[in-house]
Amino acid sequence: MIRNALLAAATILGLGPSAVADDIFVPADTPSIQFALNSASTGDRIFVSAGAYANALAFLGKDVEVIAVDGPEVTVLDGAAINGGASVIFALGTGDGALVKGFTIRDNDGDAVTIEDAVGTLENCVISGTNGNGIRVFANGELRATEVTITGCSLSGVDGAGGTSILERCEISSCGNTGLRGGTCIECLIEGNGNASSFGGGAFGATLIDCIVRDNLASTGGGGAFLGGAQGTTFSSNHATFAGGGYYFTGSFGASLSGATFIDNTDANGTSGAAISASSDGIFGTSAFIGDCVFVRNDASVSAYAATSTSSAGFGSCTFIDSDAFVSADSMGVANSIVRGGSIVSSSGTLSVTYSNVEGGAVGEGNIDADPLFVGGADQGVVCLGLGSPCIDTGNPTVFDPDGSVLDMGAEPYSVFCDADNALRGRAGFPTLTPSGDTTPGAALSLALEHGVPNGTSNWILGIAPVFASLKGGVLVPDLTFLLPGLPLDATGSLMLGSTWPAGIPAGTPVWIQAWMVDSQAVKNFSASNGVAILGS
């Protein structure tokens, strides 16, 4: 009684809410999700039980949460039964409080989800088998997608060119046009898209941050991506029939490319850049510069990079393994880089190579020719420097690494912690293993696992060497020297392990670690963290 009186007084005085949000249950309260949405008010929540539902969901200016309590495996919005039109429509000023979570949206004749003059938020959903786009963002529309899988769309997975899009820990695969058009993708997997795409099989005009872009196809240029930008993204086994198997830039469009890895990309033309191609002053106006990138086994006559009509081009702090550095420009520069199993070629103009480790040698200040002493797995794109590498502190002496020491040669400055990538996506995106601390004997060391299986268990594999073996749809990084099974994860899928670095491990010796988890929403029911190598000091 006292509580109710105080609440009433606070409401009258404007100190509290004037209305209480309701929870509506489908099918217990009403058999139709749309009927529930029609009767709901902004702030209400609609909880949907398992089943197949034929009606579309139209958010007409209402900020309401629609949540499938049993998840996308057993809760379906069946587009085929709707007879055309989108299954989910965000329109007429719907704001950031509108949410669709935990559904499979399938078999649409057109686009599965549309957003126009509204904000649309999707979490933990699966969109599959549509004859249009998986998600289409029109003018003044904004998409926010987290842990959404989009697969088998006839057109694009996400066509966000009309508005703005931010996708985190999502998967876009097997779409016929392009995976992602416009927007920003963070920690996403973009795979097997673009059979009908002329440019940008994986992504077109998008910003890719810490993504994996693989096995995409463009019938003209940019098998992995066309225009846009990429930071910390891996492009592997993408293909273009004309130019830029991994990435293609053209015209005077601006772009940003740093910290990217290119592995096994191909270019059928053979002379236009298997990893990257740029034409007509394509990357940064009249000059092109590519920094902190890794190139491994990209297959074309000019395999790592090709450019035409640029006045100058250069590579800074890059690593080439069985890939050439090539450019057609008035001048080309290579600095602070490692080139092993490839060559540096400028078909016209002047060529400058400085402070680089080039197999076979190169004329220029500060150049060397010596084994870089990688920790292991360089043929898999892991180009971390081992203790005692001749590339440590031998870059340009006027430039410094983040730790304050003289710049190292190559894409990865020396660290006792080496990220070997190769995470296998699960229900919460890519599990991430992050080491921190000190590796002197007896010093404190910790390992943090995030984005694992909520309330699940993890199995930690430790090895004294990398194997990079195929396993359960992913890559097993360490050899199986030691196993820590059944370590529990919390409700967020996280675990922190603390220990001390053991005595008896020689300085510079790497210990390889990776966590694997049983995950019903992952490929072949397993997800895995990135592999890491930890070097004793």
C-alpha positions as CSV (number, residue, x, y, z in Angstrom):
1,M,0.0,0.0,0.0
2,I,2.7,2.4,1.0
3,R,4.7,1.6,-2.2
4,N,1.6,2.1,-4.4
5,A,0.8,5.4,-2.8
6,L,4.4,6.7,-3.2
7,L,4.4,5.6,-6.9
8,A,1.1,7.4,-7.5
9,A,2.4,10.5,-5.9
10,A,5.6,10.4,-7.9
11,T,3.6,10.0,-11.1
12,I,1.4,13.0,-10.3
13,L,4.4,15.1,-9.5
14,G,6.2,14.1,-12.8
15,L,8.8,12.1,-10.9
16,G,7.9,8.7,-12.3
17,P,6.5,6.9,-15.4
18,S,2.9,7.7,-16.4
19,A,2.4,4.2,-17.8
20,V,3.8,0.8,-17.1
21,A,5.1,-1.3,-20.1
22,D,3.3,-4.5,-20.7
23,D,4.5,-8.0,-21.7
24,I,2.4,-9.8,-24.3
25,F,2.7,-13.5,-25.0
26,V,2.1,-15.2,-28.3
27,P,0.2,-17.5,-28.7
28,A,-1.0,-17.5,-25.1
29,D,-2.5,-13.9,-25.3
30,T,-3.1,-13.8,-29.1
31,P,-2.2,-16.2,-31.9
32,S,-0.8,-13.5,-34.2
33,I,2.4,-11.6,-33.6
34,Q,1.1,-8.7,-35.7
35,F,-2.1,-8.5,-33.7
36,A,0.0,-8.3,-30.6
37,L,2.1,-5.6,-32.2
38,N,-1.0,-3.6,-33.3
39,S,-2.3,-3.6,-29.7
40,A,1.1,-2.9,-28.1
41,S,2.4,0.5,-27.1
42,T,6.0,1.9,-27.2
43,G,8.0,0.2,-24.5
44,D,6.0,-3.1,-24.5
45,R,7.6,-6.5,-25.1
46,I,6.1,-9.3,-27.1
47,F,7.4,-12.8,-26.2
48,V,6.9,-15.4,-28.9
49,S,6.9,-19.2,-28.2
50,A,8.4,-21.7,-30.6
51,G,6.5,-22.3,-33.9
52,A,6.1,-21.2,-37.5
53,Y,4.2,-17.9,-38.0
54,A,2.9,-16.7,-41.4
55,N,2.2,-13.1,-40.7
56,A,4.6,-10.2,-41.4
57,L,5.7,-7.8,-38.7
58,A,5.2,-4.1,-39.4
59,F,6.6,-1.7,-36.9
60,L,4.7,1.4,-37.8
61,G,6.3,3.9,-35.5
62,K,6.2,1.8,-32.4
63,D,9.3,1.0,-30.3
64,V,8.4,-2.5,-29.2
65,E,10.6,-5.5,-28.6
66,V,9.6,-8.8,-30.3
67,I,11.5,-11.7,-28.8
68,A,11.5,-15.4,-29.7
69,V,12.1,-17.0,-26.3
70,D,13.3,-20.4,-27.7
71,G,15.6,-19.0,-30.4
72,P,15.8,-19.1,-34.2
73,E,16.2,-22.9,-34.4
74,V,12.5,-23.4,-33.6
75,T,10.8,-20.0,-34.1
76,V,10.2,-19.1,-37.8
77,L,8.6,-16.2,-39.7
78,D,7.6,-18.0,-42.9
79,G,7.8,-15.6,-45.8
80,A,6.4,-18.1,-48.3
81,A,3.1,-18.1,-46.4
82,I,2.9,-14.3,-46.5
83,N,2.5,-14.2,-50.3
84,G,5.0,-11.5,-51.1
85,G,6.4,-8.5,-49.3
86,A,8.9,-8.4,-46.4
87,S,8.5,-10.4,-43.3
88,V,9.8,-7.6,-41.1
89,I,9.1,-3.9,-41.8
90,F,10.6,-1.0,-39.9
91,A,9.0,2.2,-41.0
92,L,7.3,5.5,-40.2
93,G,9.7,6.7,-37.6
94,T,10.3,3.6,-35.6
95,G,13.2,4.3,-33.3
96,D,16.0,2.4,-31.7
97,G,13.7,0.7,-29.2
98,A,12.2,-1.5,-31.8
99,L,13.8,-5.0,-31.7
100,V,13.4,-8.4,-33.4
101,K,15.4,-11.1,-31.6
102,G,15.7,-14.9,-31.9
103,F,13.8,-15.6,-35.2
104,T,14.5,-17.4,-38.4
105,I,13.1,-15.4,-41.3
106,R,12.9,-17.5,-44.5
107,D,11.6,-18.0,-48.0
108,N,10.6,-14.5,-48.9
109,D,9.6,-13.7,-52.5
110,G,11.2,-10.3,-52.1
111,D,13.3,-8.6,-49.4
112,A,13.1,-10.4,-46.0
113,V,13.6,-7.2,-43.9
114,T,13.1,-3.6,-45.0
115,I,14.0,-0.4,-43.1
116,E,12.8,3.0,-44.3
117,D,12.6,6.3,-42.4
118,A,13.2,4.2,-39.2
119,V,15.8,2.4,-37.1
120,G,15.7,-1.4,-37.3
121,T,17.5,-3.6,-34.7
122,L,18.0,-7.3,-35.2
123,E,19.7,-9.7,-32.8
124,N,20.4,-13.4,-33.0
125,C,18.4,-14.0,-36.1
126,V,18.7,-16.1,-39.2
127,I,17.6,-14.9,-42.6
128,S,17.6,-17.5,-45.4
129,G,16.3,-18.3,-48.8
130,T,14.9,-15.0,-50.0
131,N,14.5,-14.1,-53.7
132,G,15.5,-10.5,-53.0
133,N,17.8,-9.0,-50.4
134,G,18.2,-10.4,-46.9
135,I,17.9,-6.8,-45.5
136,R,17.3,-3.7,-47.5
137,V,17.9,-0.2,-46.0
138,F,16.2,2.6,-47.8
139,A,16.6,6.4,-47.5
140,N,16.8,7.6,-43.9
141,G,16.9,4.0,-42.6
142,E,19.4,2.7,-40.1
143,L,20.2,-1.0,-39.5
144,R,21.7,-2.3,-36.3
145,A,22.4,-6.0,-36.5
146,T,24.2,-8.2,-33.9
147,E,24.9,-11.9,-34.3
148,V,22.7,-12.2,-37.4
149,T,23.2,-14.9,-40.0
150,I,22.1,-14.1,-43.6
151,T,22.4,-16.8,-46.2
152,G,21.1,-17.9,-49.6
153,C,19.7,-14.6,-50.8
154,S,19.2,-14.2,-54.5
155,L,20.4,-10.6,-54.4
156,S,22.5,-9.0,-51.6
157,G,22.7,-10.2,-48.1
158,V,22.5,-6.6,-46.9
159,D,21.7,-3.7,-49.3
160,G,22.5,-0.8,-47.1
161,A,23.4,1.7,-49.8
162,G,20.2,3.8,-49.2
163,G,20.8,4.4,-45.5
164,T,23.3,3.5,-42.8
165,S,24.2,0.0,-41.4
166,I,26.3,-1.3,-38.6
167,L,26.7,-5.1,-38.3
168,E,28.6,-6.8,-35.5
169,R,29.6,-10.4,-35.3
170,C,27.3,-11.3,-38.2
171,E,27.6,-13.9,-41.0
172,I,26.7,-13.2,-44.7
173,S,27.1,-16.2,-47.0
174,S,26.0,-17.7,-50.3
175,C,24.2,-14.6,-51.6
176,G,24.0,-14.3,-55.4
177,N,24.9,-10.6,-55.9
178,T,27.1,-9.2,-53.2
179,G,27.3,-10.0,-49.5
180,L,27.2,-6.4,-48.2
181,R,26.5,-3.2,-50.0
182,G,27.5,-0.1,-47.9
183,G,27.7,0.2,-44.2
184,T,30.2,-1.0,-41.6
185,C,30.8,-4.6,-40.6
186,I,32.7,-5.5,-37.4
187,E,34.0,-9.0,-36.7
188,C,31.9,-10.5,-39.5
189,L,32.2,-13.5,-41.7
190,I,31.5,-12.8,-45.4
191,E,31.8,-16.0,-47.4
192,G,30.8,-17.5,-50.7
193,N,28.9,-14.5,-52.1
194,G,28.8,-12.9,-55.5
195,N,28.2,-15.4,-58.2
196,A,26.3,-12.8,-60.2
197,S,28.3,-9.8,-59.0
198,S,30.4,-7.8,-61.5
199,F,32.1,-5.8,-58.8
200,G,32.6,-6.6,-55.1
201,G,31.4,-10.2,-54.6
202,G,31.9,-10.0,-50.8
203,A,31.4,-6.4,-50.2
204,F,30.7,-3.2,-52.2
205,G,31.5,0.2,-50.8
206,A,31.6,-1.1,-47.2
207,T,33.9,-0.6,-44.3
208,L,35.3,-3.9,-42.9
209,I,36.8,-4.1,-39.5
210,D,38.4,-7.3,-38.2
211,C,36.3,-9.4,-40.6
212,I,37.0,-12.6,-42.5
213,V,36.2,-12.3,-46.2
214,R,36.7,-15.6,-48.1
215,D,35.6,-17.6,-51.2
216,N,33.7,-14.7,-52.8
217,L,33.6,-14.1,-56.5
218,A,33.3,-11.1,-58.8
219,S,32.8,-11.5,-62.6
220,T,34.8,-8.2,-63.1
221,G,36.7,-6.8,-60.2
222,G,37.1,-7.1,-56.4
223,G,36.2,-10.7,-55.6
224,G,36.5,-10.0,-51.9
225,A,35.6,-6.3,-51.9
226,F,35.2,-3.2,-54.2
227,L,35.9,0.3,-52.9
228,G,35.2,1.0,-49.2
229,G,37.9,0.3,-46.6
230,A,39.3,-2.4,-44.5
231,Q,41.2,-2.6,-41.2
232,G,42.4,-5.8,-39.6
233,T,40.5,-7.9,-42.1
234,T,41.6,-11.2,-43.7
235,F,40.9,-11.8,-47.4
236,S,41.4,-15.4,-48.4
237,S,40.6,-17.5,-51.6
238,N,38.6,-14.7,-53.3
239,H,38.5,-14.6,-57.1
240,A,38.0,-12.0,-59.8
241,T,37.9,-12.6,-63.5
242,F,39.4,-9.2,-64.3
243,A,41.2,-7.4,-61.5
244,G,41.7,-7.5,-57.8
245,G,40.9,-10.9,-56.5
246,G,41.0,-9.7,-53.0
247,Y,40.3,-5.9,-53.3
248,Y,39.7,-3.5,-56.2
249,F,39.8,0.3,-56.2
250,T,39.0,2.4,-59.2
251,G,38.4,6.1,-60.1
252,S,39.1,8.9,-57.6
253,F,37.1,7.3,-54.8
254,G,38.8,7.5,-51.4
255,A,39.6,4.3,-49.5
256,S,41.5,3.1,-46.4
257,L,43.4,-0.1,-46.2
258,S,45.6,-1.1,-43.2
259,G,46.4,-4.1,-41.2
260,A,44.8,-6.5,-43.8
261,T,45.9,-10.0,-44.7
262,F,45.6,-11.4,-48.2
263,I,46.0,-15.2,-48.7
264,D,45.5,-17.3,-51.8
265,N,43.4,-14.8,-53.7
266,T,43.3,-15.2,-57.5
267,D,42.9,-13.0,-60.6
268,A,41.9,-14.8,-63.9
269,N,43.3,-11.9,-65.9
270,G,46.7,-12.7,-64.6
271,T,48.1,-9.2,-64.8
272,S,45.8,-7.1,-62.7
273,G,46.6,-7.9,-59.1
274,A,45.5,-11.1,-57.3
275,A,45.4,-9.5,-53.9
276,I,44.8,-5.8,-54.7
277,S,44.2,-3.8,-57.9
278,A,43.9,-0.1,-58.3
279,S,43.4,1.9,-61.5
280,S,43.0,5.6,-62.4
281,D,44.4,7.0,-59.2
282,G,42.3,4.6,-57.1
283,I,43.4,4.4,-53.5
284,F,44.3,7.9,-52.2
285,G,43.9,10.2,-55.2
286,T,47.0,10.5,-57.2
287,S,49.1,8.4,-54.8
288,A,48.6,4.9,-53.4
289,F,49.9,3.7,-50.0
290,I,49.3,0.3,-48.4
291,G,50.5,-0.2,-44.8
292,D,50.8,-3.0,-42.3
293,C,49.5,-5.6,-44.7
294,V,50.4,-9.3,-45.2
295,F,50.4,-11.0,-48.6
296,V,50.7,-14.8,-48.9
297,R,50.6,-16.9,-52.1
298,N,48.3,-14.6,-54.1
299,D,48.2,-16.0,-57.6
300,A,48.6,-13.8,-60.7
301,S,51.5,-12.7,-62.9
302,V,51.7,-9.6,-60.7
303,S,50.5,-11.3,-57.6
304,A,50.3,-8.9,-54.7
305,Y,49.3,-5.6,-56.2
306,A,48.8,-3.9,-59.5
307,A,48.1,-0.2,-60.2
308,T,47.8,1.9,-63.2
309,S,47.7,5.7,-63.8
310,T,49.0,6.5,-60.3
311,S,51.7,9.0,-59.9
312,S,53.2,7.2,-56.9
313,A,52.7,4.1,-54.9
314,G,54.2,2.5,-51.9
315,F,54.2,-0.2,-49.3
316,G,55.1,0.5,-45.6
317,S,55.6,-2.2,-43.0
318,C,54.2,-5.0,-45.1
319,T,55.2,-8.7,-45.3
320,F,55.2,-10.6,-48.5
321,I,55.4,-14.5,-48.5
322,D,55.5,-16.0,-52.0
323,S,53.9,-12.8,-53.4
324,D,55.3,-10.0,-55.5
325,A,55.2,-6.3,-54.8
326,F,54.4,-4.8,-58.2
327,V,53.2,-1.4,-59.4
328,S,53.0,0.6,-62.7
329,A,53.5,4.2,-61.6
330,D,55.9,7.1,-62.0
331,S,57.5,6.1,-58.7
332,M,57.3,3.2,-56.2
333,G,58.6,2.9,-52.7
334,V,58.9,-0.1,-50.3
335,A,60.0,0.6,-46.7
336,N,60.3,-1.3,-43.5
337,S,58.9,-4.4,-45.2
338,I,59.8,-8.1,-45.5
339,V,59.8,-9.9,-48.9
340,R,60.5,-13.6,-48.9
341,G,59.8,-15.9,-51.9
342,G,58.7,-13.0,-54.1
343,S,60.2,-9.9,-55.8
344,I,59.8,-6.1,-55.9
345,V,59.0,-4.9,-59.4
346,S,58.2,-1.4,-60.9
347,S,57.4,-1.7,-64.5
348,S,58.0,2.0,-65.1
349,G,59.5,5.0,-63.3
350,T,61.8,4.9,-60.2
351,L,62.0,2.3,-57.5
352,S,63.1,2.9,-53.9
353,V,63.6,0.1,-51.3
354,T,64.7,1.0,-47.9
355,Y,65.1,-0.6,-44.4
356,S,63.6,-3.9,-45.7
357,N,64.5,-7.6,-45.6
358,V,64.4,-8.7,-49.2
359,E,65.3,-12.3,-50.2
360,G,68.1,-12.0,-52.8
361,G,68.9,-8.5,-51.6
362,A,67.9,-5.1,-52.7
363,V,69.9,-1.9,-53.3
364,G,69.0,0.8,-50.8
365,E,69.6,2.2,-47.3
366,G,69.2,-0.2,-44.4
367,N,68.2,-3.3,-46.5
368,I,69.2,-6.8,-45.4
369,D,68.7,-10.4,-46.6
370,A,68.3,-12.8,-43.7
371,D,65.8,-15.3,-42.3
372,P,63.2,-13.3,-40.5
373,L,62.8,-16.0,-37.8
374,F,59.0,-16.0,-37.8
375,V,57.5,-17.9,-34.8
376,G,55.8,-20.3,-37.2
377,G,52.9,-20.5,-39.6
378,A,54.1,-17.8,-42.0
379,D,52.6,-19.8,-44.9
380,Q,49.2,-19.4,-43.1
381,G,49.6,-15.6,-42.7
382,V,51.1,-15.7,-39.2
383,V,54.1,-13.4,-39.6
384,C,55.0,-12.6,-36.0
385,L,58.7,-12.2,-35.4
386,G,60.5,-14.5,-33.1
387,L,63.0,-13.6,-30.4
388,G,66.4,-12.7,-32.1
389,S,64.8,-11.9,-35.5
390,P,67.1,-9.6,-37.6
391,C,64.0,-7.6,-38.4
392,I,63.6,-6.3,-34.8
393,D,64.6,-2.6,-34.4
394,T,66.1,-2.5,-37.9
395,G,63.5,-0.4,-39.6
396,N,63.7,3.3,-40.2
397,P,65.6,4.6,-37.2
398,T,63.5,7.8,-37.1
399,V,60.2,5.9,-36.7
400,F,59.2,4.0,-33.6
401,D,56.9,1.1,-32.7
402,P,54.1,1.5,-30.1
403,D,56.5,0.3,-27.3
404,G,58.9,3.2,-28.1
405,S,61.6,1.0,-29.7
406,V,62.9,1.6,-33.2
407,L,60.5,0.4,-35.9
408,D,60.6,-3.3,-36.8
409,M,60.6,-4.5,-40.3
410,G,57.4,-6.2,-41.5
411,A,53.7,-6.1,-40.7
412,E,53.9,-7.3,-37.1
413,P,56.1,-5.6,-34.6
414,Y,57.8,-8.0,-32.1
415,S,55.7,-9.0,-29.1
416,V,55.7,-11.9,-26.7
417,F,52.1,-12.4,-27.7
418,C,51.3,-13.5,-31.3
419,D,47.7,-13.6,-32.6
420,A,47.4,-16.6,-35.0
421,D,43.8,-15.8,-36.0
422,N,41.6,-18.7,-37.3
423,A,38.7,-18.3,-34.9
424,L,35.6,-20.3,-35.8
425,R,32.4,-18.4,-35.6
426,G,29.8,-19.5,-33.0
427,R,26.5,-18.3,-31.6
428,A,28.1,-15.1,-30.2
429,G,30.4,-14.3,-33.2
430,F,34.1,-15.1,-33.2
431,P,35.4,-16.3,-29.8
432,T,38.4,-14.1,-28.8
433,L,41.4,-15.3,-26.8
434,T,43.6,-12.4,-25.4
435,P,46.7,-12.9,-23.4
436,S,48.2,-10.3,-21.1
437,G,50.9,-9.9,-18.5
438,D,54.6,-10.9,-18.4
439,T,56.4,-14.0,-19.6
440,T,59.4,-13.9,-17.4
441,P,59.6,-17.0,-15.2
442,G,57.2,-16.6,-12.2
443,A,55.6,-13.5,-13.5
444,A,51.8,-13.1,-13.6
445,L,50.1,-14.1,-16.9
446,S,46.4,-14.1,-17.8
447,L,44.2,-15.4,-20.6
448,A,40.8,-13.9,-21.3
449,L,38.3,-15.8,-23.5
450,E,35.3,-13.8,-24.7
451,H,32.3,-14.4,-27.1
452,G,32.2,-18.1,-26.3
453,V,29.1,-20.2,-25.5
454,P,27.1,-18.6,-22.7
455,N,27.1,-21.0,-19.7
456,G,28.9,-23.5,-21.8
457,T,32.3,-25.2,-21.3
458,S,35.6,-24.7,-23.1
459,N,38.4,-27.1,-23.9
460,W,41.8,-25.5,-24.1
461,I,44.5,-27.0,-26.3
462,L,48.2,-26.3,-25.7
463,G,51.0,-27.2,-28.0
464,I,54.6,-26.7,-28.6
465,A,54.2,-26.2,-32.4
466,P,51.5,-25.1,-34.8
467,V,49.7,-27.5,-37.1
468,F,47.0,-25.5,-38.8
469,A,44.9,-28.6,-39.3
470,S,41.3,-28.7,-40.6
471,L,38.9,-29.6,-37.8
472,K,35.1,-29.4,-37.5
473,G,34.8,-26.7,-40.2
474,G,37.6,-24.6,-38.6
475,V,41.4,-24.7,-38.1
476,L,43.2,-26.4,-35.2
477,V,46.1,-24.1,-34.6
478,P,48.3,-25.9,-31.9
479,D,49.4,-29.5,-31.9
480,L,47.7,-31.5,-29.1
481,T,50.5,-31.6,-26.5
482,F,48.2,-30.9,-23.6
483,L,44.5,-30.6,-23.0
484,L,42.5,-28.6,-20.3
485,P,38.9,-29.9,-20.8
486,G,35.6,-28.7,-19.4
487,L,36.5,-25.2,-18.2
488,P,33.2,-23.4,-17.5
489,L,32.1,-20.2,-19.1
490,D,29.9,-17.6,-17.5
491,A,26.6,-16.2,-18.8
492,T,28.4,-14.0,-21.3
493,G,30.5,-16.8,-22.7
494,S,33.6,-15.5,-20.9
495,L,36.4,-17.0,-18.8
496,M,39.5,-15.5,-17.3
497,L,42.4,-17.8,-16.4
498,G,45.3,-16.5,-14.3
499,S,48.7,-18.2,-13.8
500,T,52.4,-17.5,-13.8
501,W,54.8,-18.2,-16.6
502,P,56.6,-21.5,-15.7
503,A,60.4,-21.7,-15.3
504,G,62.3,-24.1,-17.6
505,I,60.8,-22.8,-20.9
506,P,63.7,-21.3,-22.9
507,A,63.4,-17.7,-23.8
508,G,61.8,-17.2,-27.2
509,T,60.1,-20.6,-27.2
510,P,56.5,-20.3,-28.3
511,V,53.6,-22.1,-26.5
512,W,50.5,-22.3,-28.8
513,I,47.0,-22.1,-27.2
514,Q,43.5,-22.3,-28.6
515,A,40.0,-22.8,-27.0
516,W,37.3,-25.0,-28.5
517,M,33.7,-25.3,-27.5
518,V,30.7,-27.4,-28.3
519,D,28.2,-24.9,-29.9
520,S,24.9,-26.0,-31.4
521,Q,24.7,-22.8,-33.5
522,A,28.2,-23.2,-35.1
523,V,29.4,-25.0,-38.1
524,K,29.5,-28.7,-37.3
525,N,28.5,-27.8,-33.8
526,F,31.9,-26.5,-32.7
527,S,33.3,-23.0,-32.3
528,A,36.8,-22.0,-31.5
529,S,38.9,-19.0,-30.5
530,N,41.8,-17.5,-32.4
531,G,45.0,-19.3,-31.7
532,V,47.8,-17.4,-29.9
533,A,51.5,-18.1,-29.4
534,I,53.1,-16.9,-26.2
535,L,56.9,-16.5,-26.2
536,G,59.0,-16.8,-23.1
537,S,61.1,-13.8,-22.2
